Amino acid sequence: MYYVNEEQIKVRLATIPELAAALERIAAEWNGDALQGLAQERALHQAIEIVTDVGSYLIDGFLMRDASSYEDIITITGAEGVFPSDMTGTLTELVKLRKPLVQEYYSWNRGVLHPLTAVMAERLPAFKDAVEAYLAREL
């Protein structure tokens, strides 16, 4: 093990409660207008960045094998027991949205509530708890 950048992991994890609340509100109040569509895009994008940033810090700090993609970050951290195995599929589905959200934003359907919006409102706090438990256990 080299240096685990706990500070940067904590900073990112600290944004999860507010983000999860926003995702929950977007899902609950969905009417498909442009403002909600844009808010949903940003919230999903931020969820992706948190999960992949935290995963990258863990991979680097605990000398896990190098990741070759965003999906690989989830595979590696999941295999290392950072989060329960039942989260792997959902987190992989989430990170697969990065390309459509960041590179193909012009074709993203803003008028439709994405199914992961409500799911991530629940899964992100569980991810945060799992990472914190992993750090407590491993450090």
Helices and strands as residue ranges (DSSP letters): H 6-13, H 16-28, H 34-61, H 70-79, G 85-87, H 88-95, H 98-102, G 105-107, H 115-138
